[in-house]
Amino acid sequence: MKKDEQDRVIRLLMDHVDHDTNVDAGTMLKNPVSSYTDADVARREWQHFFQDYPQMLGFSGDLPEPGSFFTSEDLGKPILCTRDKDGEFRAFLNVCRHRGAVVEHEKRGRKTVFSCPFHAWGYSAAGDLVAVPKASHFGEIDKSCFGLVALPAVERHGLLWVCANPDTSFDIDEMLGGLGAELAEWDFTSATREWEATYDTAMNWKLAIDTFGETYHFDTLHKDTLAPGVYGNCQAYDTYARNHRMVLCHRGIDRMRDVPPEFWHVLFAGIPVYYIFPNVQIILGMNGPTLVRVYPRGENPNDSYSEVAFYRKDYFPPEITEQRDTRSPTERAAGFASVIQSEDYWVAASAHKGALSKAQDFVVFGRNEPALHHYHNTYREALGMPPLETLEAAS
């Protein structure tokens, strides 16, 4: 984030604290409960957002050198992501072209050849078929025609993007709506994964996204965990096409009032949270980003899971960050993630039970919850659905 933008955000947060104000969407919206439970909506979401739309699967630091790889089945298909010998990011369907078995079963690592466990057909990091055991017995084949099936893959701004549909092309910078340059400034290329967990929850995937969309709940739900360090109902908010950036207000901002602005930094004043449409949150801390990727269980509207990972990237010397928290960066990240699971997702799962009960036709997004307004209306627009009605107009 550029220095002048950091200063603008910090001054805005200070003003909110001083005047007990918050961002204001200007109206309240009604979100139909059926958007969380309808099977047809879930089917359309799975196809549009998780099959035909580019998905961010990680940071450049997940593939630190040629031969690095990781696998994923989050998009309903076995996918192999690699960095080839020339340093290029690649993605393939992780399926052997001989008999269709999954080729690579390890979650991540480094290899020069990926060997299928069925008959040992081998593939390079560029997806080329390079080994066919007992080829004279098997029969003559043109190896150039039997490489792994390539998927559209783009590395940009330190982010790794893949589309599960081999016939799709996409423009990442257009999708990011001007946010790309700011993301690149956080240097995710050198961030190293240090901790990860998977949270399975019986709820619609959008309810998980909703928990990241406001700080109105902090003083209640997080009163003993996050609220002592973060002001509730106080944030800065900006949109970038279908994406947005929230900056939560850290209570440490009060210590910055006597510090000359030339020494200000947004990470001392707040917690930047980037939402990447449709299902990714990047939460910035002094020791690196936490990446949260939320997925439905296929077309099931009632089940979802989140892949949560902390990446180490020290933005300040240890002597500065240790003054604020004596725990190790990984311990801090794991503690923060546990709050997501035990508090945010716990209450979101209860909201899903409420949706299934049909106690009401809609839930309400308040004026102080603009991220929910933006997210749900852009999501609906992408599916060809009408925008949400205002509470006043529908009353």
VOPAGU-2260 file (C-alpha; in pm, 1 decimal, decimal comma):
REM VOPAGU-2260
SITE   aa  ch    i         X         Y         Z
SITE  MET   A    0       0,0       0,0       0,0
SITE  LYS   A    1     145,7     336,6    -101,8
SITE  LYS   A    2     244,2     571,4     182,2
SITE  ASP   A    3     -11,5     837,9      93,3
SITE  GLU   A    4    -288,3     575,2      89,3
SITE  GLN   A    5    -171,9     440,6     425,0
SITE  ASP   A    6    -185,3     791,6     570,3
SITE  ARG   A    7    -535,6     846,4     430,1
SITE  VAL   A    8    -662,9     522,3     581,3
SITE  ILE   A    9    -500,1     592,0     919,0
SITE  ARG   A   10    -650,1     941,6     938,1
SITE  LEU   A   11    -991,0     801,3     846,6
SITE  LEU   A   12    -969,1     537,8    1119,9
SITE  MET   A   13    -860,7     800,0    1373,9
SITE  ASP   A   14   -1159,4    1012,6    1277,0
SITE  HIS   A   15   -1394,6     715,6    1321,8
SITE  VAL   A   16   -1250,0     651,1    1669,0
SITE  ASP   A   17   -1272,5    1017,1    1767,9
SITE  HIS   A   18   -1632,0    1060,2    1655,8
SITE  ASP   A   19   -1766,7     707,4    1716,9
SITE  THR   A   20   -1851,7     666,7    1348,6
SITE  ASN   A   21   -1807,8     393,2    1091,8
SITE  VAL   A   22   -1836,1     343,0     718,4
SITE  ASP   A   23   -2192,9     396,1     601,3
SITE  ALA   A   24   -2353,1     216,7     305,3
SITE  GLY   A   25   -2643,7     461,7     319,1
SITE  THR   A   26   -2917,3     200,4     336,7
SITE  MET   A   27   -3010,2    -142,7     468,9
SITE  LEU   A   28   -3055,9    -442,4     241,3
SITE  LYS   A   29   -3262,1    -760,7     257,9
SITE  ASN   A   30   -3081,3   -1080,4     161,9
SITE  PRO   A   31   -3313,1   -1377,9      91,7
SITE  VAL   A   32   -3242,1   -1671,5     320,8
SITE  SER   A   33   -3283,4   -1895,9      16,8
SITE  SER   A   34   -2949,7   -1768,6    -117,4
SITE  TYR   A   35   -2788,2   -1986,5     151,1
SITE  THR   A   36   -3006,8   -2296,8     115,1
SITE  ASP   A   37   -3139,1   -2323,5    -240,5
SITE  ALA   A   38   -2999,6   -2627,6    -425,5
SITE  ASP   A   39   -3035,5   -2469,3    -770,0
SITE  VAL   A   40   -2844,9   -2159,7    -659,7
SITE  ALA   A   41   -2570,9   -2384,2    -518,6
SITE  ARG   A   42   -2548,1   -2572,5    -847,3
SITE  ARG   A   43   -2510,5   -2249,1   -1043,5
SITE  GLU   A   44   -2249,2   -2118,6    -798,3
SITE  TRP   A   45   -2039,6   -2432,7    -827,4
SITE  GLN   A   46   -2033,8   -2414,6   -1205,2
SITE  HIS   A   47   -1986,9   -2040,7   -1243,8
SITE  PHE   A   48   -1749,3   -1960,7    -956,8
SITE  PHE   A   49   -1558,0   -2283,9    -901,7
SITE  GLN   A   50   -1544,0   -2441,8   -1247,8
SITE  ASP   A   51   -1553,4   -2158,2   -1501,4
SITE  TYR   A   52   -1408,3   -1869,5   -1295,6
SITE  PRO   A   53   -1036,8   -1832,0   -1209,8
SITE  GLN   A   54    -951,1   -1934,1    -856,6
SITE  MET   A   55    -659,5   -1810,6    -648,6
SITE  LEU   A   56    -496,1   -2126,8    -511,6
SITE  GLY   A   57    -195,7   -1976,3    -334,5
SITE  PHE   A   58      94,6   -1733,0    -329,1
SITE  SER   A   59     403,5   -1737,1    -548,8
SITE  GLY   A   60     593,5   -1840,6    -236,4
SITE  ASP   A   61     411,0   -2175,7    -250,3
SITE  LEU   A   62     636,1   -2260,4    -547,1
SITE  PRO   A   63     971,4   -2119,9    -436,1
SITE  GLU   A   64    1195,9   -2287,4    -697,4
SITE  PRO   A   65    1189,1   -2494,1   -1018,9
SITE  GLY   A   66    1046,7   -2838,6    -946,8
SITE  SER   A   67     827,3   -2712,2    -662,4
SITE  PHE   A   68     470,6   -2836,0    -671,5
SITE  PHE   A   69     146,9   -2857,5    -480,6
SITE  THR   A   70    -175,5   -3046,1    -543,8
SITE  SER   A   71    -536,1   -2945,7    -489,2
SITE  GLU   A   72    -882,5   -3097,2    -518,3
SITE  ASP   A   73   -1066,5   -2787,1    -398,7
SITE  LEU   A   74   -1226,7   -2731,9    -739,6
SITE  GLY   A   75   -1368,8   -3083,3    -755,7
SITE  LYS   A   76   -1090,1   -3211,2    -979,9
SITE  PRO   A   77    -737,6   -3334,3    -902,1
SITE  ILE   A   78    -504,4   -3046,6    -995,3
SITE  LEU   A   79    -123,7   -3037,7   -1002,1
SITE  CYS   A   80      46,4   -2696,9    -983,3
SITE  THR   A   81     417,3   -2676,8   -1064,7
SITE  ARG   A   82     706,4   -2443,7   -1134,3
SITE  ASP   A   83     890,8   -2578,0   -1437,8
SITE  LYS   A   84    1265,5   -2571,7   -1503,0
SITE  ASP   A   85    1237,7   -2224,4   -1655,7
SITE  GLY   A   86    1055,9   -2090,6   -1348,7
SITE  GLU   A   87     713,4   -2072,7   -1513,5
SITE  PHE   A   88     398,9   -2146,3   -1314,1
SITE  ARG   A   89     195,3   -2432,6   -1461,8
SITE  ALA   A   90    -124,1   -2614,6   -1373,0
SITE  PHE   A   91    -260,2   -2947,2   -1498,5
SITE  LEU   A   92    -528,9   -3199,4   -1434,8
SITE  ASN   A   93    -344,5   -3441,5   -1207,6
SITE  VAL   A   94    -458,6   -3740,4   -1413,9
SITE  CYS   A   95    -239,7   -3993,9   -1593,8
SITE  ARG   A   96    -305,3   -4012,8   -1966,8
SITE  HIS   A   97    -265,2   -4392,0   -1962,2
SITE  ARG   A   98    -545,6   -4523,8   -1740,6
SITE  GLY   A   99    -664,5   -4208,6   -1565,9
SITE  ALA   A  100    -517,9   -4259,3   -1218,0
SITE  VAL   A  101    -416,3   -3961,4   -1006,0
SITE  VAL   A  102     -45,1   -3906,2   -1068,5
SITE  GLU   A  103      81,2   -3709,5    -767,3
SITE  HIS   A  104     -59,9   -3783,3    -421,7
SITE  GLU   A  105     168,5   -3568,6    -206,0
SITE  LYS   A  106      27,3   -3232,3     -97,0
SITE  ARG   A  107     341,9   -3035,4    -180,1
SITE  GLY   A  108     713,1   -3079,8    -237,2
SITE  ARG   A  109     979,4   -3075,2    -506,7
SITE  LYS   A  110    1030,7   -3325,8    -790,3
SITE  THR   A  111    1183,4   -3341,0   -1136,0
SITE  VAL   A  112     952,5   -3620,0   -1255,4
SITE  PHE   A  113     597,4   -3700,2   -1145,9
SITE  SER   A  114     550,5   -4074,7   -1167,4
SITE  CYS   A  115     206,5   -4236,7   -1178,3
SITE  PRO   A  116     178,9   -4503,9    -905,3
SITE  PHE   A  117     -18,0   -4736,8   -1137,7
SITE  HIS   A  118     230,1   -4807,3   -1420,3
SITE  ALA   A  119     502,4   -4542,9   -1362,2
SITE  TRP   A  120     428,6   -4323,2   -1658,8
SITE  GLY   A  121     632,0   -4013,9   -1580,6
SITE  TYR   A  122     568,0   -3644,5   -1644,8
SITE  SER   A  123     789,4   -3338,5   -1622,3
SITE  ALA   A  124     701,2   -3019,9   -1433,7
SITE  ALA   A  125     601,8   -2879,9   -1774,0
SITE  GLY   A  126     345,6   -3159,4   -1807,7
SITE  ASP   A  127     531,1   -3348,9   -2079,7
SITE  LEU   A  128     518,0   -3728,6   -2087,3
SITE  VAL   A  129     883,1   -3827,5   -2039,8
SITE  ALA   A  130     870,8   -4192,7   -1933,1
SITE  VAL   A  131     678,2   -4501,8   -2046,5
SITE  PRO   A  132     820,6   -4819,2   -1888,2
SITE  LYS   A  133     865,1   -5118,2   -2119,9
SITE  ALA   A  134     764,6   -4902,0   -2414,4
SITE  SER   A  135     852,9   -5176,9   -2663,9
SITE  HIS   A  136     601,1   -5405,0   -2494,9
SITE  PHE   A  137     332,2   -5140,9   -2452,0
SITE  GLY   A  138     329,5   -5021,3   -2811,3
SITE  GLU   A  139     445,1   -4712,3   -2994,6
SITE  ILE   A  140     280,2   -4383,9   -2894,7
SITE  ASP   A  141     357,7   -4021,8   -2970,5
SITE  LYS   A  142     457,9   -3886,9   -2628,2
SITE  SER   A  143     390,9   -3530,7   -2740,0
SITE  CYS   A  144      21,2   -3619,4   -2761,3
SITE  PHE   A  145      -3,7   -3768,1   -2411,9
SITE  GLY   A  146     113,1   -3494,0   -2177,5
SITE  LEU   A  147     -92,7   -3389,9   -1876,6
SITE  VAL   A  148    -399,0   -3183,5   -1965,9
SITE  ALA   A  149    -303,0   -2819,9   -1908,6
SITE  LEU   A  150    -527,7   -2576,2   -1724,7
SITE  PRO   A  151    -525,6   -2197,0   -1764,0
SITE  ALA   A  152    -271,5   -2072,4   -1507,4
SITE  VAL   A  153    -150,3   -1719,3   -1437,6
SITE  GLU   A  154     100,7   -1586,6   -1184,9
SITE  ARG   A  155      53,3   -1216,6   -1116,8
SITE  HIS   A  156     125,3    -984,1    -823,7
SITE  GLY   A  157     254,6   -1276,6    -616,7
SITE  LEU   A  158     -73,0   -1468,3    -656,3
SITE  LEU   A  159    -130,1   -1802,2    -831,7
SITE  TRP   A  160    -449,3   -1836,9   -1035,6
SITE  VAL   A  161    -597,3   -2147,5   -1196,3
SITE  CYS   A  162    -921,8   -2220,7   -1376,9
SITE  ALA   A  163   -1064,8   -2572,8   -1362,5
SITE  ASN   A  164   -1209,1   -2532,4   -1712,7
SITE  PRO   A  165    -931,5   -2598,8   -1969,8
SITE  ASP   A  166   -1113,3   -2391,3   -2232,9
SITE  THR   A  167   -1121,8   -2067,6   -2032,2
SITE  SER   A  168    -900,1   -1759,3   -2059,3
SITE  PHE   A  169    -893,7   -1465,0   -1820,4
SITE  ASP   A  170    -739,2   -1124,9   -1748,4
SITE  ILE   A  171    -629,5   -1107,4   -1384,7
SITE  ASP   A  172    -565,1    -733,1   -1380,9
SITE  GLU   A  173    -912,5    -666,5   -1515,7
SITE  MET   A  174   -1060,5    -899,0   -1254,1
SITE  LEU   A  175    -871,1    -726,6    -972,5
SITE  GLY   A  176   -1004,2    -387,0   -1074,4
SITE  GLY   A  177    -688,8    -188,4    -997,9
SITE  LEU   A  178    -603,2    -374,9    -678,1
SITE  GLY   A  179    -315,3    -573,1    -828,4
SITE  ALA   A  180     -39,9    -314,6    -783,4
SITE  GLU   A  181    -122,9    -273,9    -413,7
SITE  LEU   A  182    -121,1    -651,6    -359,3
SITE  ALA   A  183     218,2    -673,2    -531,5
SITE  GLU   A  184     362,5    -424,3    -281,1
SITE  TRP   A  185     314,9    -679,0      -1,7
SITE  ASP   A  186     565,1    -908,5    -179,0
SITE  PHE   A  187     385,6   -1242,5    -152,0
SITE  THR   A  188     655,3   -1392,9    -375,9
SITE  SER   A  189     884,6   -1436,3     -75,6
SITE  ALA   A  190     619,1   -1538,7     177,3
SITE  THR   A  191     678,2   -1891,2     308,5
SITE  ARG   A  192     398,0   -2118,7     429,4
SITE  GLU   A  193     448,0   -2206,1     797,9
SITE  TRP   A  194     110,2   -2327,5     924,9
SITE  GLU   A  195    -212,0   -2456,9     775,9
SITE  ALA   A  196    -544,1   -2609,9     875,6
SITE  THR   A  197    -873,6   -2715,5     719,6
SITE  TYR   A  198   -1199,3   -2616,7     887,8
SITE  ASP   A  199   -1505,3   -2822,4     791,5
SITE  THR   A  200   -1833,1   -2656,7     884,1
SITE  ALA   A  201   -2197,2   -2746,4     826,5
SITE  MET   A  202   -2295,1   -2417,7     664,7
SITE  ASN   A  203   -2325,6   -2249,8     329,3
SITE  TRP   A  204   -1990,7   -2121,6     203,4
SITE  LYS   A  205   -2119,4   -1764,5     172,8
SITE  LEU   A  206   -2192,0   -1752,6     545,0
SITE  ALA   A  207   -1820,6   -1807,2     601,2
SITE  ILE   A  208   -1744,5   -1515,8     367,8
SITE  ASP   A  209   -2001,6   -1302,0     551,1
SITE  THR   A  210   -1814,1   -1334,0     881,5
SITE  PHE   A  211   -1522,6   -1139,4     730,9
SITE  GLY   A  212   -1748,9    -861,2     603,4
SITE  GLU   A  213   -1791,6    -638,9     910,1
SITE  THR   A  214   -1656,3    -560,4    1256,0
SITE  TYR   A  215   -1998,0    -483,0    1404,7
SITE  HIS   A  216   -1983,7    -818,7    1585,0
SITE  PHE   A  217   -1641,9    -776,1    1748,0
SITE  ASP   A  218   -1753,7    -629,1    2080,9
SITE  THR   A  219   -1999,1    -916,1    2129,1
SITE  LEU   A  220   -1873,1   -1232,2    1961,8
SITE  HIS   A  221   -1502,5   -1154,1    2008,3
SITE  LYS   A  222   -1523,8    -964,8    2338,3
SITE  ASP   A  223   -1257,5   -1183,3    2503,4
SITE  THR   A  224   -1039,2   -1256,9    2200,6
SITE  LEU   A  225   -1009,2    -990,8    1930,6
SITE  ALA   A  226   -1195,8    -695,9    2082,8
SITE  PRO   A  227    -926,1    -615,3    2343,1
SITE  GLY   A  228    -690,9    -536,7    2054,6
SITE  VAL   A  229    -926,6    -418,6    1779,7
SITE  TYR   A  230   -1199,4    -153,3    1783,1
SITE  GLY   A  231   -1538,9    -300,2    1700,6
SITE  ASN   A  232   -1770,6    -134,7    1450,5
SITE  CYS   A  233   -1485,5      70,6    1306,8
SITE  GLN   A  234   -1317,5      20,0     971,2
SITE  ALA   A  235   -1201,6     174,2     645,9
SITE  TYR   A  236   -1353,1      28,2     331,3
SITE  ASP   A  237   -1281,5      53,6     -43,1
SITE  THR   A  238   -1401,9    -147,3    -343,4
SITE  TYR   A  239   -1208,5    -258,9    -651,4
SITE  ALA   A  240   -1449,6    -401,5    -910,4
SITE  ARG   A  241   -1581,7    -723,2    -748,7
SITE  ASN   A  242   -1312,3    -716,0    -479,0
SITE  HIS   A  243   -1268,6    -501,3    -172,3
SITE  ARG   A  244   -1028,2    -397,4      99,5
SITE  MET   A  245   -1125,8    -350,1     461,8
SITE  VAL   A  246    -885,9    -213,3     720,2
SITE  LEU   A  247    -979,4    -305,4    1074,0
SITE  CYS   A  248    -884,5     -51,6    1340,6
SITE  HIS   A  249    -618,3    -170,7    1583,2
SITE  ARG   A  250    -625,7     -13,9    1927,7
SITE  GLY   A  251    -256,5      58,5    1880,5
SITE  ILE   A  252    -366,0     345,9    1658,1
SITE  ASP   A  253    -405,3     555,8    1972,2
SITE  ARG   A  254     -29,5     539,9    2033,1
SITE  MET   A  255      31,7     683,6    1686,9
SITE  ARG   A  256    -126,1    1021,3    1755,8
SITE  ASP   A  257     199,4    1164,2    1892,1
SITE  VAL   A  258     411,4    1001,6    1620,4
SITE  PRO   A  259     504,8    1216,3    1317,0
SITE  PRO   A  260     310,6    1096,8    1009,2
SITE  GLU   A  261     630,5    1018,6     821,8
SITE  PHE   A  262     675,8     725,6    1063,1
SITE  TRP   A  263     320,6     594,1    1032,7
SITE  HIS   A  264     253,5     250,2     889,4
SITE  VAL   A  265     -88,0      97,3     831,6
SITE  LEU   A  266      10,8    -228,4    1006,9
SITE  PHE   A  267      57,2     -36,6    1333,9
SITE  ALA   A  268    -286,5     120,3    1295,5
SITE  GLY   A  269    -494,8    -160,6    1153,7
SITE  ILE   A  270    -534,8    -497,7     991,2
SITE  PRO   A  271    -580,6    -485,1     612,7
SITE  VAL   A  272    -817,6    -755,0     487,5
SITE  TYR   A  273    -838,1    -808,0     111,6
SITE  TYR   A  274   -1137,2    -990,6     -26,7
SITE  ILE   A  275   -1068,2   -1150,1    -367,1
SITE  PHE   A  276   -1389,1   -1244,8    -545,8
SITE  PRO   A  277   -1551,8   -1487,8    -499,1
SITE  ASN   A  278   -1407,2   -1681,2    -203,1
SITE  VAL   A  279   -1067,0   -1559,3     -79,0
SITE  GLN   A  280    -956,5   -1344,1     214,2
SITE  ILE   A  281    -598,0   -1220,0     260,2
SITE  ILE   A  282    -543,7   -1089,1     613,8
SITE  LEU   A  283    -222,9    -890,0     664,6
SITE  GLY   A  284     -18,7    -890,3     983,1
SITE  MET   A  285     325,4    -766,3    1078,3
SITE  ASN   A  286     476,2   -1109,3    1023,5
SITE  GLY   A  287     294,5   -1198,2     704,7
SITE  PRO   A  288     -40,8   -1281,1     549,6
SITE  THR   A  289    -302,5   -1533,2     652,2
SITE  LEU   A  290    -478,9   -1677,9     348,1
SITE  VAL   A  291    -836,5   -1806,9     383,9
SITE  ARG   A  292    -993,1   -1989,3      87,8
SITE  VAL   A  293   -1357,2   -2093,8     131,6
SITE  TYR   A  294   -1520,7   -2370,7     -73,9
SITE  PRO   A  295   -1859,6   -2538,3     -91,9
SITE  ARG   A  296   -1869,1   -2916,9     -90,9
SITE  GLY   A  297   -1951,2   -2931,4    -458,7
SITE  GLU   A  298   -2314,9   -2847,4    -523,7
SITE  ASN   A  299   -2420,5   -2900,5    -162,3
SITE  PRO   A  300   -2557,4   -2572,1     -20,2
SITE  ASN   A  301   -2534,5   -2697,6     338,7
SITE  ASP   A  302   -2166,6   -2785,8     373,1
SITE  SER   A  303   -1840,0   -2601,7     322,3
SITE  TYR   A  304   -1478,7   -2593,3     430,5
SITE  SER   A  305   -1201,5   -2337,8     459,3
SITE  GLU   A  306    -834,2   -2382,7     381,6
SITE  VAL   A  307    -646,3   -2152,9     620,6
SITE  ALA   A  308    -271,5   -2094,4     594,3
SITE  PHE   A  309     -22,5   -1855,4     754,5
SITE  TYR   A  310     273,8   -1736,3     549,3
SITE  ARG   A  311     583,0   -1585,8     711,2
SITE  LYS   A  312     689,5   -1252,0     570,4
SITE  ASP   A  313     841,9   -1015,0     824,6
SITE  TYR   A  314     749,4    -657,2     741,2
SITE  PHE   A  315     934,4    -523,6    1048,0
SITE  PRO   A  316    1236,4    -631,1    1255,1
SITE  PRO   A  317    1160,2    -883,8    1533,4
SITE  GLU   A  318    1236,7    -634,6    1809,7
SITE  ILE   A  319     939,6    -425,0    1694,6
SITE  THR   A  320     681,7    -702,1    1662,2
SITE  GLU   A  321     790,5    -875,8    1982,2
SITE  GLN   A  322     710,7    -561,2    2179,7
SITE  ARG   A  323     345,5    -606,6    2081,7
SITE  ASP   A  324     315,2    -983,9    2131,9
SITE  THR   A  325     569,1   -1221,9    2283,9
SITE  ARG   A  326     425,5   -1526,4    2104,9
SITE  SER   A  327     598,1   -1652,0    1790,8
SITE  PRO   A  328     447,1   -1537,5    1458,4
SITE  THR   A  329     317,9   -1888,8    1391,6
SITE  GLU   A  330     158,3   -1910,0    1737,7
SITE  ARG   A  331      -8,6   -1574,1    1681,1
SITE  ALA   A  332    -142,0   -1682,8    1341,8
SITE  ALA   A  333    -270,5   -2014,4    1474,2
SITE  GLY   A  334    -438,8   -1834,7    1763,6
SITE  PHE   A  335    -609,6   -1592,9    1526,5
SITE  ALA   A  336    -723,8   -1880,2    1303,6
SITE  SER   A  337    -866,4   -2063,3    1603,5
SITE  VAL   A  338   -1088,6   -1761,0    1668,2
SITE  ILE   A  339   -1219,1   -1787,2    1312,9
SITE  GLN   A  340   -1309,5   -2151,3    1370,8
SITE  SER   A  341   -1440,2   -2140,4    1728,1
SITE  GLU   A  342   -1623,9   -1809,1    1714,1
SITE  ASP   A  343   -1691,4   -1681,8    1359,3
SITE  TYR   A  344   -1765,3   -2018,0    1202,1
SITE  TRP   A  345   -1946,7   -2142,1    1510,7
SITE  VAL   A  346   -2196,4   -1857,8    1493,6
SITE  ALA   A  347   -2217,5   -1878,2    1112,0
SITE  ALA   A  348   -2308,5   -2248,3    1139,8
SITE  SER   A  349   -2584,4   -2153,4    1381,7
SITE  ALA   A  350   -2706,7   -1896,2    1127,3
SITE  HIS   A  351   -2723,5   -2174,5     869,8
SITE  LYS   A  352   -2944,8   -2373,7    1108,0
SITE  GLY   A  353   -3158,3   -2064,6    1132,7
SITE  ALA   A  354   -3181,1   -2043,0     754,7
SITE  LEU   A  355   -3289,6   -2407,0     729,2
SITE  SER   A  356   -3558,3   -2347,6     993,1
SITE  LYS   A  357   -3737,4   -2103,5     758,9
SITE  ALA   A  358   -3802,8   -1876,4    1055,3
SITE  GLN   A  359   -3771,1   -1575,5     824,8
SITE  ASP   A  360   -3755,3   -1496,6     455,9
SITE  PHE   A  361   -3454,0   -1268,1     468,7
SITE  VAL   A  362   -3163,8   -1144,8     678,8
SITE  VAL   A  363   -3070,9    -777,5     704,9
SITE  PHE   A  364   -2741,2    -613,4     606,8
SITE  GLY   A  365   -2701,1    -289,1     800,1
SITE  ARG   A  366   -2566,9      45,9     686,9
SITE  ASN   A  367   -2245,3     -32,3     877,0
SITE  GLU   A  368   -2195,2    -356,0     678,1
SITE  PRO   A  369   -2108,4    -225,6     328,4
SITE  ALA   A  370   -1884,6    -520,3     245,0
SITE  LEU   A  371   -2188,2    -747,7     268,3
SITE  HIS   A  372   -2382,4    -513,0      39,9
SITE  HIS   A  373   -2102,3    -515,7    -215,2
SITE  TYR   A  374   -2019,5    -884,7    -197,3
SITE  HIS   A  375   -2374,0   -1013,1    -228,4
SITE  ASN   A  376   -2473,4    -771,9    -503,3
SITE  THR   A  377   -2164,0    -847,3    -712,7
SITE  TYR   A  378   -2219,6   -1218,6    -654,2
SITE  ARG   A  379   -2580,7   -1185,4    -766,1
SITE  GLU   A  380   -2484,0    -977,2   -1067,0
SITE  ALA   A  381   -2236,7   -1246,9   -1173,9
SITE  LEU   A  382   -2517,6   -1504,0   -1167,1
SITE  GLY   A  383   -2762,7   -1278,7   -1352,2
SITE  MET   A  384   -2975,7   -1222,0   -1039,9
SITE  PRO   A  385   -3138,1    -887,9    -948,7
SITE  PRO   A  386   -2973,0    -669,6    -682,2
SITE  LEU   A  387   -3085,4    -694,3    -322,7
SITE  GLU   A  388   -3388,8    -491,4    -220,8
SITE  THR   A  389   -3358,9    -216,1      34,1
SITE  LEU   A  390   -3535,2    -275,2     362,0
SITE  GLU   A  391   -3735,8      46,9     324,0
SITE  ALA   A  392   -3852,5     -30,8     -31,3
SITE  ALA   A  393   -3959,2    -383,9      57,1
SITE  SER   A  394   -4129,7    -306,9     389,4
